[in-house]
């Protein structure tokens, strides 16, 4: 997909999920060409993806990249960037709050797991299943991580000020949007349908920031999105919160909440896939607890209402 926004040429590059690692969704990277050649995100590293990205950029006449600007520090957005940096000499830039992921992703993954583990065991999940999930998670992170030299920022502008960053925490603490005129490249801060969050309050605030843009380019799935898609994502989160309120009206464990929210999840056959739903459910509970809508008693969670009676923002 090619388009022109405010004299900036935009090329969407769907970087495949490497077949050698199984099945997964592609990552949307974006080549911005104006006063500089900027690649927003890079995708997962693999030999096939190295060939793919080189061929794609050379065909576009953009192998001489100036900057690789990351929307956040997750592997599927940065790991191919190390190869591109080494081959092209482009600067690799990430928000300082996510920089630790580039330095030691295995430690980040381990910390992310441990934050869920205690809640999960107390909430009824089998420790042996969680242990298997941890091994798969850490092993995968070790295989896919590549060392890279990177620069950090809290906010930055590039290409004579025609490109700037906008802090969009919620998916990760250091998530950013890359703004070019009426367009924003938001990584996983917003994806059609749903996205993973670590802090739902921050996520709601970030979604509000995105509504002012005419073109919203996400890190996965359909692009571009529009204001209506952001509002649909907000509604999705509200419906999830209200589902948690209903499930916990008479008390429910974390496992019961996860099963209610993710009815197609097979805990026995896919142990490595349970960590994300667990963390997502925890983010909903933390939000509702902070708003005074639920409380934890022993191993269970209890709600005080079935619906959100006031705006979430």
WOWOGI-V160222 format. One record per residue. RES is the residue in three letters. SS is DSSP state (H for helix, E for strand, - for the rest). PHI is phi in whole degrees, 0 to 359 (none if undefined). Layout:
BEGIN
res/ss/phi
RES/SS/PHI
RES/SS/PHI
END
This chain:
BEGIN
res/ss/phi
UNK/-/none
UNK/E/240
UNK/E/206
UNK/E/241
UNK/E/231
UNK/-/50
UNK/-/66
UNK/E/259
UNK/E/280
UNK/E/243
UNK/E/239
UNK/E/277
UNK/E/239
UNK/E/271
UNK/E/278
UNK/-/294
UNK/-/284
UNK/-/301
UNK/H/297
UNK/H/292
UNK/H/258
UNK/-/102
UNK/-/250
UNK/-/184
UNK/-/270
UNK/-/289
UNK/E/249
UNK/E/275
UNK/E/257
UNK/E/224
UNK/E/263
UNK/E/251
UNK/E/236
UNK/-/213
UNK/-/285
UNK/-/213
UNK/E/256
UNK/E/240
UNK/E/256
UNK/E/267
UNK/-/67
UNK/-/225
UNK/-/94
UNK/-/279
UNK/-/276
UNK/-/190
UNK/H/299
UNK/H/292
UNK/H/287
UNK/H/296
UNK/H/295
UNK/H/297
UNK/H/290
UNK/H/294
UNK/H/299
UNK/H/295
UNK/H/289
UNK/H/296
UNK/H/298
UNK/-/277
UNK/-/69
UNK/-/232
UNK/-/294
UNK/-/273
UNK/-/300
UNK/-/266
UNK/E/216
UNK/E/249
UNK/E/253
UNK/-/268
UNK/-/282
UNK/-/190
UNK/-/262
UNK/-/271
UNK/H/306
UNK/H/288
UNK/H/245
UNK/H/241
UNK/H/293
UNK/H/286
UNK/H/297
UNK/H/298
UNK/H/298
UNK/H/297
UNK/H/298
UNK/H/295
UNK/H/277
UNK/H/254
UNK/-/80
UNK/-/293
UNK/E/289
UNK/E/249
UNK/E/235
UNK/E/214
UNK/E/299
UNK/H/300
UNK/H/290
UNK/H/253
UNK/H/298
UNK/H/299
UNK/H/293
UNK/H/289
UNK/H/286
UNK/-/206
UNK/H/290
UNK/H/297
UNK/H/294
UNK/H/299
UNK/H/296
UNK/H/296
UNK/H/296
UNK/H/300
UNK/H/292
UNK/H/298
UNK/H/296
UNK/H/267
UNK/H/301
UNK/H/299
UNK/H/298
UNK/H/291
UNK/H/295
UNK/H/298
UNK/-/272
UNK/-/108
UNK/-/278
UNK/-/288
UNK/H/302
UNK/H/292
UNK/H/294
UNK/H/296
UNK/H/298
UNK/H/296
UNK/H/297
UNK/H/297
UNK/H/300
UNK/H/296
UNK/H/295
UNK/H/290
UNK/H/298
UNK/H/298
UNK/H/296
UNK/H/295
UNK/H/294
UNK/H/268
UNK/-/286
UNK/-/235
UNK/-/285
UNK/-/208
UNK/-/265
UNK/-/227
UNK/E/250
UNK/E/250
UNK/E/208
UNK/-/258
UNK/-/206
UNK/-/207
UNK/E/229
UNK/E/224
UNK/H/52
UNK/H/65
UNK/H/86
UNK/-/281
UNK/E/233
UNK/E/218
UNK/E/255
UNK/E/227
UNK/E/292
UNK/-/228
UNK/-/294
UNK/-/141
UNK/-/290
UNK/-/225
UNK/-/295
UNK/-/257
UNK/-/295
UNK/E/225
UNK/E/258
UNK/E/255
UNK/E/259
UNK/E/223
UNK/-/64
UNK/-/273
UNK/E/250
UNK/E/224
UNK/E/253
UNK/E/255
UNK/E/59
UNK/-/258
UNK/-/298
UNK/-/212
UNK/-/226
UNK/-/304
UNK/-/97
UNK/-/193
UNK/-/207
UNK/-/284
UNK/-/229
UNK/-/256
UNK/-/221
UNK/H/289
UNK/H/299
UNK/H/296
UNK/H/298
UNK/H/301
UNK/H/296
UNK/H/292
UNK/H/298
UNK/H/298
UNK/H/297
UNK/H/288
UNK/-/296
UNK/-/281
UNK/-/269
UNK/-/283
UNK/E/237
UNK/E/239
UNK/E/256
UNK/E/274
UNK/-/278
UNK/-/209
UNK/-/65
UNK/-/295
UNK/-/212
UNK/-/277
UNK/E/260
UNK/-/230
UNK/H/306
UNK/H/299
UNK/H/291
UNK/H/293
UNK/H/295
UNK/H/294
UNK/H/293
UNK/H/301
UNK/H/297
UNK/H/300
UNK/H/296
UNK/H/298
UNK/H/295
UNK/H/295
UNK/H/299
UNK/H/289
UNK/H/296
UNK/H/298
UNK/H/300
UNK/H/294
UNK/H/296
UNK/-/265
UNK/-/302
UNK/-/257
UNK/-/100
UNK/E/204
UNK/-/280
UNK/H/300
UNK/H/298
UNK/H/296
UNK/H/293
UNK/H/299
UNK/H/298
UNK/H/292
UNK/H/286
UNK/-/237
UNK/-/294
UNK/-/270
UNK/-/284
UNK/-/261
UNK/-/293
UNK/-/282
UNK/-/267
UNK/-/226
UNK/H/299
UNK/H/287
UNK/H/267
UNK/H/273
UNK/H/293
UNK/H/298
UNK/H/300
UNK/H/298
UNK/H/295
UNK/H/295
UNK/H/298
UNK/H/298
UNK/H/296
UNK/H/295
UNK/H/296
UNK/H/297
UNK/H/297
UNK/H/294
UNK/H/295
UNK/H/296
UNK/-/275
UNK/-/80
UNK/-/262
UNK/E/221
UNK/E/216
UNK/E/261
UNK/E/230
UNK/-/62
UNK/-/269
UNK/E/249
UNK/E/247
UNK/E/229
UNK/E/258
UNK/-/253
UNK/-/203
UNK/-/257
UNK/-/224
UNK/-/278
UNK/-/269
UNK/-/227
UNK/-/303
UNK/-/279
UNK/-/278
END
